[in-house]
Amino acid sequence: MPLFVRGDVSIYYEQRGSGFPLLLLPPGGMNATISFWGRTAFNPVEIFANDCRVIALDQRNAGSSSGPLDMNDPWGAYAEDQLGLMNHLGIQKFHVLGCCIGCSYALNLIRRAPDRVASAVLEQPIGIDEANRQVLPNAWVDWAKQLVQKRTDVDMAKLEAFGKRMWSGDFVLSVSREFVRSCSTPLLVLPGIDLPHPTAIGREIAALAPRAEVLEPWKEPADLVPQTVERIRRFLRSHTPA
C-alpha cells in the first residue's frame, strides 16, 4: 500500500497514467477518500489517466490516511499533506481537480503555493450561504463519531473543537473572498446545485477570480457529462506548461 509518511502523518495515495501531474482532491466531506470519486458524476481517477499522471489520495484521518489534529490551522495541515506528497513524488508543478470539500482544499493549496499549481478545476464547491448556514457548520459530526471509534488518542471534546474551528468560517471556509479576488491561477468552476454545494458560491468564485471560467449546466441532464469531461480536458491541456 503506497504511503507518504512524515512524522505522525501517514497519507495513502494512488498513481495512474503518465504526463503532466494532476492532483485529485476528493469529495466526501471530512471522510474524503479516493473511493468517493466513484460516486461522482464522472471519475477523474480513471478518465484522466489517459491524459495525465494522476495522483489521488485519502485526506488525513479519512480512509487509509491518518495524522494528528492541528488545532491551530486545520486547513493548513491538509495543505501541508498535499504539498508534502507532491514533494515526496518529486513533483514541482501540477494541476489540481477538487470536488466538494476538495475545492476548498484546492483554493487553500493555491494560497499556500501559488507558483506550484498550474491550474485548478473546482467541481461543485462547498460554501456557507443563508440556506445552509445552520447545517453545513456541523459537517464534522459524522466524521468525528466514526473517528472516535477508531482512535484512542482523541475524544469527542477534542474532535468537536477541531471541527468547529475548521467549519466556523464563511464563504468557502478555507480562504477569503479577498484571496480569490487576487488569485491569478486559472480556474474552471463547475457550480453545485444542492444545499452543501450552493450554486451561488460557485458563481461567486468564478466572478471574483480574475482568470476563472464557469461551466453550467454541466452534470444534469446526464448526457452533458461527456461534454463536461472534454471541456475539462481542453482546459487542463491549455494550461499545461510547455
Sequence and secondary structure as in RCSB ss.txt:
>XXXX:A:sequence
MPLFVRGDVSIYYEQRGSGFPLLLLPPGGMNATISFWGRTAFNPVEIFANDCRVIALDQRNAGSSSGPLDMNDPW
GAYAEDQLGLMNHLGIQKFHVLGCCIGCSYALNLIRRAPDRVASAVLEQPIGIDEANRQVLPNAWVDWAKQLVQK
RTDVDMAKLEAFGKRMWSGDFVLSVSREFVRSCSTPLLVLPGIDLPHPTAIGREIAALAPRAEVLEPWKEPADLV
PQTVERIRRFLRSHTPA
>XXXX:A:secstr
  EEEETTEEEEEEEE  SSEEEEE  SGGG  GGGGGGSSS HHHHGGGTSEEEEE  TTSTT B    SS HH
HHHHHHHHHHHHHTT  SEEEEEETHHHHHHHHHHHH TTTEEEEEEES     TTTTTTGGGTTHHHHHHHHHH
 SS  HHHHHHHHHHHHSSSTTSSS HHHHHH  S EEEE   SSSS HHHHHHHHHHSTTEEE  S SSSGGGH
HHHHHHHHHHHHHTS  
